[in-house]
Amino acid sequence: MDDTACANSATNTIDNELDEVLIAVSDLENLAYFQQLVLSERMNQSSERDALFTLHYALRDRLEALRKTCGVLQRVVDPQPINTTLTLLE
C-alpha cells in the first residue's frame, strides 16, 4: 500500500470512529432528555430530585464537551481549504 492509500485509509478509519462517537453522543443526549422528563414528572422528594438533577446537569455538560471535541476532531480530519487569495489595500 502506498503512502496515499495509507493516508486515505487512516482518514476513513478516523471518520468512521468519529461517526460512531457522534452516534453515541446523540444516543446519550436522548437518554439524558428522557431522564429529565422522568425527573420532572415523577420525583416528589425534593432532596432526591435535587441530587438527581445535579447528576443530570453534570452528564449534560460532559456530553456538550464531548460534542465540541468531536467537532474539533472533525475539523482536523476534514480541514476546510484556506483562501490564499491576497487582497491588496490601496
C-alpha positions in Angstrom: 0.0 0.0 0.0 1.5 3.4 -1.0 1.5 6.5 1.2 -1.6 8.0 -0.3 -3.6 4.8 0.2 -2.4 4.6 3.8 -3.3 8.2 4.5 -6.8 7.7 2.9 -7.3 4.5 4.9 -6.3 6.3 8.1 -8.6 9.2 7.4 -11.5 6.8 6.6 -10.9 5.0 9.9 -10.8 8.2 11.9 -14.0 9.4 10.1 -15.7 6.1 10.9 -14.7 6.3 14.6 -15.9 9.9 14.8 -19.2 8.9 13.3 -19.5 6.2 16.0 -18.7 8.7 18.7 -21.3 11.2 17.4 -23.9 8.5 17.3 -23.1 7.5 20.9 -23.3 11.2 21.9 -26.7 11.5 20.2 -28.0 8.4 22.0 -26.7 9.7 25.3 -28.3 13.1 24.7 -31.6 11.3 24.0 -31.3 9.3 27.2 -30.5 12.5 29.2 -33.6 14.1 27.7 -35.8 11.2 28.8 -34.1 11.2 32.2 -35.0 14.9 32.6 -38.6 14.1 31.7 -38.8 11.3 34.3 -37.2 13.5 36.9 -39.6 16.4 36.2 -42.7 14.2 36.2 -42.1 11.6 38.9 -39.8 12.8 41.6 -41.6 14.0 44.7 -38.8 14.1 47.3 -37.1 17.4 46.8 -33.7 16.2 48.2 -33.6 13.2 45.9 -34.8 15.2 42.9 -32.1 17.9 43.5 -29.4 15.3 43.7 -30.5 13.5 40.5 -30.9 16.8 38.7 -27.3 17.7 39.7 -26.1 14.4 38.2 -28.3 15.0 35.1 -26.8 18.5 34.6 -23.3 17.1 35.0 -24.0 14.5 32.4 -25.4 17.0 30.0 -22.4 19.3 30.4 -20.0 16.5 29.7 -21.9 15.5 26.7 -21.7 19.0 25.4 -17.9 19.0 25.9 -17.7 15.7 24.1 -19.7 17.0 21.2 -17.4 20.1 20.9 -14.3 17.8 21.0 -15.8 15.7 18.2 -16.3 18.9 16.2 -12.7 19.9 16.7 -11.5 16.4 15.7 -13.8 16.5 12.6 -12.2 19.8 11.5 -8.7 18.3 11.9 -9.7 15.2 9.8 -11.5 17.2 7.2 -9.8 20.6 7.1 -11.5 23.3 5.0 -9.4 24.8 2.2 -7.7 28.1 3.2 -8.4 31.1 1.0 -4.9 32.0 -0.3 -6.1 35.0 -2.3 -4.5 38.2 -1.0 -6.3 41.4 -1.3 -4.1 44.4 -1.6 -5.2 47.6 0.1 -4.6 50.7 -2.0 
